[in-house]
Amino acid sequence: MREIYPLNTGWMFEKANTVLENNSYMISSHEVVNLPHTWNADDNNDRGKYVYQRNFSLGSKHADQEIYIEFLGANSVCQVYLNSTYLGEHRGGYSTFRFCITQLVRWYDDNELTVFLDNSPTEDVSPLAGDFTIYGGLYRGVNLICTDKNHFDLGYYGTSGVILRSEVDEKENGILHLELHAKCDEGVRVQVSVLDENHETIETKIADASEKHISMKVERPDLWQGKEKPCLYELKAELVGEDTVYDEVSLKFGFRACSLHAENGFYLNGKHLRINGVAKHQDCEGYGNAVTPEVIRRDFDLIREIGANAVRLSHYQHDQLVYDLCDQEGYVVWAEIPMMSMPDSQSVLENAEEQLKELVLQNCHHPSVCFWGIQNEIAMGGESISMYRSVDELNDAVHKILPKALTASANMYYVKNSSQLNQITDMTGYNLYYGWYYGETKDLKLWIEEFHKDNPQVPLGISEYGADANLAFHSERPKVKDYTEEFQSIYHEETYRIISDKPYLWGSFLWNMFDFGSAIRDEGGTKGKNCKGLVTFDRKIRKDAFYFYKANWSKEPFIHICEKRFINRHEDLMDIKVYSNLSKVTVSVNGVEMEPVSGSVVFIFKNVALKPGQNIIRAYQNGEEDQVVFVKVEEPDPSYVFVDPHPEINVKNWFTQEQGEVDVFPENFFSILDSLDTLMANEAAWNIVKKFAPKLAERAVPGVVTLLWVCNKMKSVLSEETVKKMNGELIRIPKEQ
């Protein structure tokens, strides 16, 4: 039987200070770390090469066994050496992988394990880029696995060697398809058993271990019904001799059937289920991506509290505990690979296919995973025929492994309705930020209606929407990009109302459940974080918008008074907003009860008079209660107002100059209003971009976005004056007629 020994303590760690010579590296650092570990947990945003090193020993007990070294997550490119001998390389930071080390182990002496990790940007390992921190490190742990010579192959795409696919036939019988990868002597048999929730064996099958494919039937099993009833079974696969069990693998799984309809949305086991989902990254403040099981379980406590029924695991493979919890608690899952950019590159496609196979093969037994995401916003730099072909190949790769699986894409708003990207995968999501990055929230309604009209056959949902909120900022008249908690709440109220009103949408995943690390960001008074979360990065504070969704989704009675952090009020009258899933709420102000308000989710008490100093507000009904203190002050509190040190480049201000608009952007001449495609196609124009914005030019890829749009994205390093000068030189270059 296999034995597992964690190798998570006592690693020497340092920044790699030399290249390997003769496959030997002597670590000089005295820093000792324990796993999980990342070097990017705090303010160190270094994307470079680091080395971990530790010794381990094995005695004679395992001398006749097979030995594997297992990495549960190592970001991003990992090179491994044992006793100065190169074991191999893994390119991709989010999946499990292993190396067989049997032939290199020193059985009666110390073994030196050296791991080089590099999270530098590459030309082929996804994600090539992204609005989230690319953490480096051995951030999920390392194990030593000792097995019998007869064992399930631990080298097959990081799986256990037992791959389980389940389905439900037309008579509601459960069908199991097993794919076995075993390394065995002749005569070894495999015994497969199915156990119910009471751990009682209900089906058994014995076959020769050389059989790679085995099918089994479970008559009319209890189905995995999401949060309603997440029924799980257990598969036990054993390699056996006459009186010996050589190896054993156990997998939790469930029986369920998923389907999508363009007019009616998502169905689980033939029953309609509206996706009320949240998206999440894996990191947490103080931990980076090196989160512990306790942190993961705390995340799910919060997801359970808000009442969501689905989780989008963005934008990569997550820890196995995450998938296990989704199975156990009944969340419908959108799992995905980190495909954020797809240049015309065979090496990028090959690496994506490898990461996709690892994701699917390691997780296809999880009944919670209903959607397999193969790309997210890849059209940021424009579209191409090669891109469509690559997405097609990834789509086929999923269906080759799981013929009945539902594949998914998440497109950006400027992917046109007619784009081929909307026609490849089984379902389509759009990441739409009307009312935050562009347009107004009400524009979302028209966009959804137009898309559905143009693509009536496409199952559509909203895969991202959200707005940043910095809890330091507040306003009685919130507006876009003031980063107030109040604007985030209004944004979600208006956007979710539009989404909920469209029955043909399969649903939505709000962005994001938690604030998360994004090293490239310096926005809204917060550096290194994306603050669209409904809960703060440290998981300590639920923002008001959290309670808006709790009122919509949760059955647990509660009352929440909004704007608690907006304490100092200078106006004589204020509106008191309450979120609740009750049908009526009563409020008292300084002990004086107001007329109750009946309604749903959002309760507004208008024009409440405040006295100077402290005002005690209580909201209550049916035994539920909340309380807050607002302080009436003489002047507005300036600390509540965000002052942007890098305001958006507003070209409208340029028109106030005497020259007028026609001179700022003359017809038939280049300007910052041209797309990157257009500018890159002209050598003289692109040389000007290189002159004024070399970092922009270095990172740019051809696309339909305008140079102005990109400049605004890089406003922290490109001043308006610089952009103005760049435009001034561009408009001297005529376009060919």
C-alpha positions in Angstrom: 0.0 0.0 0.0 1.2 3.5 -0.7 2.5 5.8 2.0 2.7 9.6 1.8 5.3 11.6 3.6 4.9 15.4 3.6 8.0 17.4 2.8 6.7 20.7 4.0 9.1 21.8 6.7 12.7 23.0 6.8 13.3 24.2 3.3 16.3 26.5 2.7 15.3 29.3 0.4 16.9 32.1 -1.5 16.8 34.1 -4.8 18.7 32.1 -7.4 22.0 33.9 -7.7 23.8 31.9 -10.4 23.2 29.5 -13.2 23.5 25.8 -12.6 26.9 24.4 -13.1 27.3 20.7 -13.5 23.8 20.2 -12.2 24.9 21.3 -8.8 23.7 24.2 -6.7 24.9 25.0 -3.2 22.4 27.2 -1.4 24.0 29.8 0.8 21.0 31.4 2.4 20.2 30.8 6.1 16.5 31.6 5.5 14.4 28.5 6.3 10.8 28.4 5.2 7.9 26.0 5.5 5.3 25.1 2.9 3.0 26.4 1.6 5.3 29.3 0.7 5.4 32.2 -1.8 7.9 35.0 -2.1 5.2 37.4 -3.2 2.9 37.3 -0.1 3.5 40.9 0.9 5.1 43.8 -1.0 7.6 41.7 -2.9 6.3 41.7 -6.5 9.5 40.2 -7.9 8.9 37.9 -10.8 12.1 36.0 -11.0 14.0 32.8 -10.2 14.2 31.4 -6.7 15.6 28.1 -5.3 14.3 25.8 -2.5 16.5 23.0 -1.1 16.1 20.4 1.6 17.3 16.9 2.5 15.2 13.8 3.2 16.1 10.2 4.0 14.5 6.8 3.2 15.3 3.6 5.0 15.3 0.0 3.9 11.5 -0.2 4.5 10.9 1.3 1.0 14.0 -0.1 -0.8 11.9 -2.4 -3.0 9.2 0.2 -3.7 8.5 2.9 -6.3 9.2 6.4 -5.1 7.6 9.6 -6.5 8.0 13.2 -5.6 4.7 15.1 -5.8 4.2 18.9 -6.2 0.7 20.0 -5.5 1.3 23.5 -7.0 4.5 25.3 -8.0 4.4 28.5 -9.9 5.2 28.9 -12.7 8.1 27.1 -14.3 9.6 24.4 -12.1 12.9 22.5 -12.5 13.7 19.7 -10.1 17.0 18.1 -9.2 17.6 15.1 -6.9 21.2 14.5 -5.8 22.4 16.9 -8.5 20.6 14.9 -11.2 18.0 16.7 -13.3 14.5 15.1 -12.9 12.6 17.3 -15.2 10.6 20.5 -15.7 6.9 21.4 -15.3 5.6 24.5 -17.2 2.4 25.7 -15.6 1.8 26.8 -12.0 -1.6 25.5 -10.9 -1.8 21.7 -11.3 -0.4 18.6 -9.5 2.7 17.0 -11.1 5.1 14.2 -10.1 8.5 12.7 -10.9 9.5 9.1 -10.4 12.7 9.1 -8.4 13.2 5.4 -7.7 16.5 5.0 -9.6 18.1 8.1 -8.0 17.2 7.6 -4.3 20.1 7.0 -1.9 18.4 4.4 0.4 20.8 4.7 3.4 22.0 8.3 3.1 20.5 11.8 2.9 19.0 12.8 -0.4 19.3 16.4 -1.6 16.2 17.8 -3.3 16.7 21.1 -5.2 13.8 23.0 -6.8 14.1 26.0 -9.0 11.0 28.1 -9.5 10.7 31.0 -12.0 7.5 33.1 -12.2 9.0 35.5 -14.8 6.9 36.2 -17.8 7.3 33.7 -20.6 6.4 33.4 -24.2 4.5 30.1 -23.9 3.3 29.4 -20.3 -0.1 30.8 -19.6 -1.1 33.1 -18.1 1.1 35.3 -20.3 -0.5 38.3 -18.6 -3.5 39.1 -16.4 -5.1 41.4 -13.9 -4.0 39.3 -11.0 -0.7 38.7 -9.2 1.4 35.9 -10.7 2.7 34.5 -7.4 5.8 32.4 -7.3 6.6 29.6 -4.9 6.0 26.1 -3.7 2.6 27.3 -2.6 0.7 24.1 -2.1 3.1 21.6 -0.6 5.4 18.7 -1.6 5.0 15.0 -0.8 7.1 11.9 -1.0 4.9 8.9 -2.2 6.1 5.3 -1.7 4.2 2.6 -3.6 4.4 -1.1 -4.3 6.0 -2.0 -7.6 2.4 -2.9 -8.7 0.7 0.5 -8.5 -1.6 2.9 -10.3 0.5 5.2 -12.4 1.2 8.5 -10.6 2.9 9.9 -13.6 -0.1 10.3 -15.8 -1.0 14.0 -16.0 -0.8 14.3 -12.2 -3.8 12.0 -11.7 -4.1 9.2 -9.2 -3.9 6.8 -12.1 -7.6 6.2 -11.9 -9.8 8.5 -14.0 -13.5 8.4 -13.4 -16.2 9.7 -15.6 -19.9 9.4 -14.6 -23.1 10.0 -16.3 -26.9 9.4 -16.0 -28.7 7.4 -18.8 -32.2 7.9 -20.0 -33.6 5.5 -17.3 -31.8 7.5 -14.6 -29.3 4.8 -14.0 -25.7 5.8 -13.1 -23.0 4.8 -15.5 -19.4 4.8 -14.6 -16.6 4.8 -17.1 -13.2 4.0 -15.5 -9.9 4.6 -17.2 -7.1 2.8 -15.4 -3.4 3.5 -15.7 -1.6 0.8 -13.8 2.0 -0.5 -13.7 1.7 -4.1 -12.8 3.0 -7.6 -13.2 1.0 -10.2 -15.0 -1.8 -11.8 -13.0 -2.5 -8.7 -10.9 -6.2 -7.9 -10.8 -8.1 -4.7 -10.2 -11.1 -4.7 -7.9 -13.5 -1.7 -8.2 -16.1 -1.0 -5.6 -18.8 1.7 -5.4 -19.7 2.7 -1.8 -22.8 4.8 -0.9 -23.0 7.6 1.7 -23.2 5.0 4.5 -19.9 3.5 3.3 -21.7 0.3 2.2 -20.6 -1.4 -1.0 -23.4 -1.4 -3.6 -21.5 -2.5 -6.7 -18.2 -4.4 -7.3 -16.3 -5.5 -10.4 -13.1 -7.5 -10.7 -11.0 -7.5 -13.9 -7.4 -8.0 -15.0 -5.3 -5.0 -14.3 -4.3 -4.8 -17.9 -7.8 -3.7 -18.8 -7.6 0.0 -19.3 -11.3 0.7 -19.6 -14.0 -0.6 -17.3 -17.7 0.3 -17.2 -20.2 -0.2 -14.3 -23.8 0.6 -13.7 -25.6 1.7 -10.5 -29.3 1.4 -10.8 -31.2 4.6 -10.1 -28.7 6.2 -7.7 -29.4 9.3 -5.6 -28.3 12.2 -7.9 -26.0 15.0 -7.0 -28.6 17.9 -6.9 -26.4 20.9 -6.2 -27.2 22.7 -2.9 -30.6 21.0 -2.7 -29.0 17.6 -2.1 -25.2 17.1 -2.9 -25.3 13.3 -2.8 -21.8 11.7 -3.1 -20.6 8.2 -3.7 -17.1 6.8 -3.3 -15.1 4.7 -5.8 -12.5 2.4 -4.4 -10.0 0.9 -6.9 -7.6 -1.8 -5.6 -4.8 -3.6 -7.3 -4.8 -7.1 -5.7 -3.0 -10.4 -5.7 -4.2 -13.6 -4.1 -3.8 -12.4 -0.5 -2.4 -8.9 -1.1 -3.6 -5.4 -1.8 -0.8 -3.7 -3.6 -2.3 -0.2 -4.1 -5.6 1.6 -3.5 -7.2 4.8 -4.8 -10.4 6.3 -3.5 -12.3 9.0 -5.3 -15.5 10.8 -4.2 -17.9 11.3 -7.1 -21.6 11.9 -7.9 -24.1 11.2 -10.6 -25.6 14.2 -12.4 -26.7 15.4 -15.8 -26.2 18.9 -17.0 -27.7 20.7 -20.0 -28.0 24.2 -21.4 -30.7 25.9 -23.5 -30.5 29.2 -25.2 -34.0 30.2 -24.2 -34.2 28.7 -20.7 -30.7 28.5 -19.3 -29.1 25.8 -17.2 -30.6 22.5 -16.2 -29.3 20.1 -13.5 -30.8 16.7 -13.7 -33.6 18.0 -15.8 -34.5 20.7 -13.3 -34.0 24.4 -14.1 -31.3 26.1 -12.0 -30.5 29.7 -12.2 -26.8 30.3 -11.7 -26.4 32.8 -8.9 -22.6 32.6 -8.8 -19.6 34.3 -7.3 -16.0 34.2 -8.8 -13.0 33.8 -6.6 -9.2 33.8 -6.9 -7.2 31.6 -4.5 -5.1 34.3 -2.7 -5.6 36.0 0.6 -3.9 39.0 2.3 -0.9 37.9 4.3 -0.8 34.6 2.5 -0.6 35.4 -1.2 -1.5 32.2 -3.0 0.1 30.0 -0.2 -3.3 29.6 1.6 -3.9 27.0 4.2 -6.9 24.7 4.5 -8.3 27.0 7.2 -8.2 30.0 4.8 -10.0 27.9 2.1 -12.7 26.8 4.6 -13.2 30.3 5.7 -13.8 31.4 2.1 -16.5 28.8 1.9 -18.1 29.9 5.1 -18.6 33.3 3.5 -19.8 31.9 0.2 -22.3 29.7 2.2 -23.4 32.8 4.1 -24.1 34.9 1.0 -26.2 32.1 -0.4 -24.6 31.6 -3.8 -25.3 28.3 -5.6 -22.3 28.5 -8.0 -18.6 29.4 -8.0 -16.3 30.4 -10.9 -12.8 29.3 -10.0 -10.9 32.0 -11.7 -8.6 31.9 -13.7 -6.7 28.6 -13.2 -6.8 25.3 -11.4 -7.4 25.6 -7.7 -6.5 23.4 -4.7 -8.1 20.0 -4.5 -9.8 21.0 -1.2 -11.7 23.6 -3.1 -13.3 21.1 -5.5 -14.0 18.7 -2.6 -15.8 21.4 -0.7 -17.8 22.4 -3.8 -18.8 18.7 -4.2 -19.8 18.4 -0.6 -21.7 21.7 -0.4 -23.4 21.5 -3.8 -21.9 24.4 -5.7 -22.0 24.3 -9.5 -18.5 25.1 -10.6 -17.0 26.8 -13.7 -13.4 25.5 -13.7 -10.9 27.0 -16.2 -7.3 27.2 -17.4 -5.3 30.5 -17.3 -5.8 31.3 -21.0 -5.9 35.1 -20.9 -4.0 35.8 -24.1 -3.7 33.8 -27.3 -1.1 35.0 -29.7 -0.5 33.1 -32.9 1.9 30.7 -31.3 2.1 27.0 -31.4 4.0 26.8 -28.2 1.3 28.8 -26.3 -1.4 26.4 -27.7 0.6 23.3 -26.8 1.1 24.5 -23.2 -2.6 25.5 -22.9 -3.5 22.0 -24.1 -1.2 20.5 -21.5 -2.7 22.6 -18.7 -6.2 21.8 -19.9 -5.6 18.0 -19.9 -4.2 18.3 -16.4 -7.2 20.3 -15.2 -9.8 18.0 -16.8 -8.1 14.6 -16.0 -7.4 15.6 -12.4 -10.9 16.9 -11.8 -13.4 15.1 -14.0 -14.7 13.0 -11.2 -15.9 16.0 -9.3 -19.7 16.3 -9.9 -19.6 20.0 -9.0 -17.6 20.9 -12.1 -20.3 21.5 -14.7 -18.5 24.0 -17.0 -15.0 23.8 -18.4 -13.6 27.2 -19.3 -11.0 27.3 -22.1 -10.5 31.0 -22.5 -11.0 34.3 -20.7 -10.8 37.7 -22.6 -8.3 36.4 -25.1 -9.5 39.0 -27.7 -8.1 41.9 -25.7 -5.5 42.3 -28.5 -7.9 41.6 -31.3 -9.2 38.5 -33.1 -7.7 36.3 -35.8 -8.4 33.1 -37.7 -5.5 31.4 -35.9 -7.2 32.3 -32.6 -10.5 30.7 -33.6 -8.6 27.6 -34.7 -6.8 27.4 -31.4 -10.0 27.8 -29.3 -11.5 25.1 -31.5 -8.6 22.8 -30.7 -9.0 23.5 -26.9 -12.7 22.9 -27.2 -12.1 19.6 -29.0 -9.5 18.6 -26.4 -12.1 18.8 -23.6 -14.7 16.8 -25.6 -12.1 14.2 -26.4 -11.7 13.5 -22.7 -15.3 14.2 -21.7 -17.6 13.9 -24.8 -20.7 15.2 -22.9 -19.0 18.0 -21.1 -20.1 21.6 -21.3 -17.2 23.9 -22.5 -17.3 27.6 -21.7 -15.7 30.9 -22.9 -15.6 34.3 -21.2 -15.5 37.2 -23.7 -14.8 40.9 -23.4 -17.5 43.5 -24.3 -15.8 44.4 -27.6 -16.1 40.9 -28.9 -18.8 41.6 -31.5 -22.1 39.6 -31.5 -21.1 38.0 -34.8 -17.7 36.9 -33.6 -16.7 33.3 -34.2 -15.7 33.2 -30.5 -19.4 33.1 -29.6 -19.9 30.0 -31.7 -17.3 27.5 -30.5 -17.9 26.5 -26.9 -21.1 25.0 -25.5 -21.8 28.1 -23.4 -20.8 31.7 -23.7 -20.2 34.2 -20.9 -19.4 37.9 -21.3 -17.4 40.0 -18.8 -19.4 43.2 -18.9 -18.7 46.3 -16.9 -21.3 48.8 -18.1 -21.5 51.6 -15.6 -17.9 51.1 -14.4 -15.4 51.0 -17.2 -17.7 52.3 -20.0 -21.3 53.4 -20.6 -24.0 53.3 -18.0 -25.4 50.4 -16.1 -28.7 50.7 -18.0 -26.8 50.0 -21.3 -26.4 46.4 -20.1 -30.1 45.7 -20.8 -29.9 46.7 -24.4 -26.6 44.8 -24.9 -28.1 41.6 -23.6 -31.3 42.0 -25.7 -29.3 42.7 -28.9 -26.9 39.7 -28.4 -29.8 37.3 -27.8 -31.6 38.7 -30.9 -28.4 38.2 -33.0 -27.5 34.8 -31.5 -30.8 33.1 -30.4 -29.0 29.7 -30.4 -26.2 30.7 -28.0 -26.6 29.9 -24.3 -25.6 33.2 -22.7 -24.8 34.4 -19.3 -22.7 37.2 -17.6 -19.4 35.7 -16.4 -18.1 38.9 -14.8 -19.5 42.2 -13.6 -18.5 44.5 -10.7 -17.1 47.8 -9.4 -14.2 48.6 -7.1 -14.9 49.9 -3.6 -12.3 51.3 -1.2 -13.9 51.2 2.3 -12.2 54.5 3.2 -14.3 56.4 0.6 -18.0 57.4 1.0 -20.5 59.8 -0.6 -24.1 60.8 -0.2 -24.2 61.2 -4.0 -22.0 58.4 -5.2 -20.8 58.4 -8.8 -18.8 56.2 -11.1 -15.1 56.0 -10.3 -15.4 57.6 -6.9 -14.5 54.2 -5.4 -17.0 54.6 -2.7 -18.7 51.7 -1.0 -22.0 53.4 -1.8 -21.4 53.4 -5.5 -20.5 49.7 -5.5 -23.8 48.9 -3.8 -25.8 51.0 -6.3 -23.9 49.4 -9.2 -24.8 45.9 -8.1 -28.4 46.8 -7.3 -28.9 48.1 -10.8 -26.8 45.5 -12.7 -28.2 42.5 -10.9 -31.8 43.7 -11.5 -31.1 43.8 -15.2 -29.5 40.3 -15.2 -32.3 38.8 -13.1 -34.9 40.1 -15.5 -33.6 38.1 -18.4 -35.0 34.5 -18.1 -33.0 33.2 -21.1 -29.6 33.9 -19.4 -28.2 30.9 -17.7 -27.3 33.3 -14.9 -24.2 35.2 -13.7 -21.0 35.1 -11.7 -20.3 38.4 -9.9 -16.8 39.7 -9.9 -15.5 39.2 -7.3 -16.3 37.4 -4.0 -13.1 38.7 -2.5 -10.6 41.5 -3.1 -7.5 39.9 -4.6 -3.9 40.7 -5.4 -3.1 42.4 -8.7 0.5 43.6 -8.8 -0.1 45.8 -11.8 -2.8 47.9 -10.2 -2.6 51.3 -8.5 -6.2 52.4 -8.5 -8.8 53.9 -6.2 -6.3 54.7 -3.4 -5.2 51.0 -3.3 -2.0 49.6 -4.7 -1.5 46.0 -5.7 -5.1 45.0 -5.2 -8.3 44.6 -7.3 -11.0 45.9 -4.9 -14.1 44.6 -6.7 -14.6 42.0 -4.0 -17.7 41.9 -1.8 -15.3 40.9 1.1 -12.0 42.5 1.8 -8.7 40.8 0.9 -8.1 39.8 4.5 -11.7 38.3 4.7 -12.4 40.5 7.8 -15.0 42.9 6.4 -18.1 42.2 4.3 -18.9 45.2 2.2 -22.5 46.5 1.9 -22.9 44.8 -1.5 -22.3 41.5 0.2 -25.5 41.9 2.1 -27.4 42.9 -1.1 -26.7 39.5 -2.5 -27.3 37.8 0.8 -30.8 39.4 0.8 -31.4 38.0 -2.7 -30.0 34.5 -2.2 -29.9 33.5 1.4 -32.8 32.0 3.3 -31.2 32.8 6.7 -33.2 35.8 8.1 -31.2 38.9 8.6 -31.2 42.7 8.6 -28.3 44.9 7.6 -28.1 48.7 7.8 -25.9 50.0 5.0 -23.2 52.7 5.1 -21.9 51.9 8.6 -18.5 53.1 7.7 -19.9 56.4 6.4 -20.1 57.7 10.0 -19.7 61.5 9.8 -22.7 63.2 8.1 -23.0 66.9 7.5 -26.4 67.1 5.8 -29.5 67.6 8.0 -31.5 64.9 6.3 -30.3 61.4 5.1 -31.8 58.3 3.6 -31.3 55.1 5.6 -30.8 52.0 3.4 -31.4 48.6 4.8 -30.8 45.2 3.1 -32.9 42.3 4.3 -34.6 39.1 3.1 -37.6 39.9 5.3 -40.8 41.4 3.8 -41.0 44.3 6.3 -38.4 46.3 8.2 -38.9 48.8 11.0 -36.4 51.6 11.9 -36.0 53.7 15.0 -33.9 56.9 15.1 -32.7 57.9 18.6 -35.4 55.8 20.1 -38.2 57.2 17.9 -39.8 54.5 15.8 -40.6 55.3 12.1 -43.3 53.9 9.9 -42.3 50.3 8.8 -41.4 49.8 5.2 -42.6 46.7 3.3 -40.8 45.4 0.2 -38.0 43.1 -0.9 -34.3 43.2 -0.5 -33.7 47.0 -0.5 -35.6 49.1 2.1 -35.2 52.9 2.0 -36.3 55.3 4.8 -36.3 58.7 3.3 -35.3 62.1 4.7 -34.4 61.0 8.2 -33.5 64.0 10.3 -30.3 63.9 12.3 -29.5 65.8 15.4 -26.0 67.3 16.1 -23.6 64.7 17.4 -24.4 61.0 17.7 -27.5 59.4 16.2 -28.4 55.8 17.1 -30.2 54.0 14.3 -31.8 50.6 14.8 -33.4 48.4 12.2 -35.5 45.4 13.4 -38.2 42.9 12.6 -39.2 39.4 13.7 -36.4 39.1 16.2 -33.7 40.2 13.7 -31.8 43.5 14.4 -29.0 45.7 13.4 -27.7 49.0 14.8 -25.4 51.8 13.7 -24.3 55.2 14.9 -24.1 58.2 12.6 -22.5 61.5 13.7 -23.9 64.8 12.5 -21.0 67.1 11.8 -20.8 70.7 10.6 -18.6 70.2 7.6 -18.1 67.3 5.1 -15.3 64.9 6.1 -12.7 65.3 3.4 -11.1 61.9 4.2 -14.1 60.3 2.5 -13.3 61.7 -0.9 -11.0 60.0 -3.3 -8.6 62.3 -5.1 -7.1 60.6 -8.1 -3.4 61.4 -8.5 -3.5 60.0 -12.1 -6.9 61.1 -13.5 -8.1 59.7 -16.8 -6.8 61.4 -19.9 -9.8 63.5 -21.0 -9.3 64.6 -24.6 -12.5 66.7 -24.4 -10.5 69.1 -22.4 -8.1 69.6 -25.3 -11.0 70.9 -27.4 -11.2 74.1 -25.2 -7.9 75.3 -26.8 -8.2 77.8 -29.6 -7.1 75.3 -32.2 -10.3 73.2 -31.8 -11.1 69.6 -32.3 -10.3 69.5 -36.0 -6.7 70.4 -35.3 -6.3 68.0 -32.3 -7.4 65.0 -34.4 -7.3 66.1 -38.1 -8.9 63.8 -40.6 -6.7 61.4 -42.6 -3.8 61.8 -40.1 -2.8 59.4 -37.3 -3.7 60.1 -33.7 -4.1 58.4 -30.3 -7.7 57.7 -31.3 -6.4 55.1 -33.8 -6.4 51.4 -32.9 -3.2 49.5 -32.2 -3.7 47.6 -35.4 -3.7 50.8 -37.4 -0.7 52.3 -35.7 1.5 49.2 -35.7 1.0 48.8 -39.4 2.7 52.1 -40.0 6.4 52.2 -39.1 6.6 56.0 -38.7 3.6 56.1 -36.5 4.7 53.2 -34.3 8.2 54.7 -33.9 6.5 57.7 -32.3 4.7 55.5 -29.8 8.0 53.8 -29.0 9.6 57.2 -28.5 7.0 58.5 -25.9 5.7 55.2 -24.4 8.4 52.5 -24.8 6.9 50.2 -22.1 3.6 50.4 -23.8 5.1 49.6 -27.2 7.1 46.7 -25.8 4.0 45.0 -24.3 1.5 45.9 -27.0 -0.2 43.3 -29.3 -2.2 44.1 -32.4 -5.8 44.8 -31.6 -8.9 46.9 -32.1 -8.5 48.9 -28.8 -7.4 52.5 -29.3 -4.0 53.9 -28.2 -6.0 56.3 -25.9 -7.6 53.3 -24.2 -4.2 51.7 -23.5 -2.8 55.0 -22.3 -5.6 55.3 -19.8 -4.8 51.8 -18.6 -1.2 53.0 -18.0 -2.1 56.4 -16.6 0.1 55.9 -13.6 3.3 56.0 -15.8 2.0 58.1 -18.7 1.1 61.7 -17.9 -1.5 63.6 -19.9 1.2 65.9 -21.1 3.2 63.0 -22.5 0.2 61.6 -24.3 -0.6 65.1 -25.6 3.0 65.4 -27.1 2.7 61.9 -28.6 -0.5 62.9 -30.3 1.0 66.1 -31.5 3.7 64.2 -33.4 1.3 61.5 -34.6 -1.0 64.0 -36.3 1.9 65.1 -38.5 1.9 61.7 -40.3 -0.7 61.5 -43.1 -2.5 58.2 -43.7 -2.3 56.7 -47.1 -5.3 57.6 -49.3 
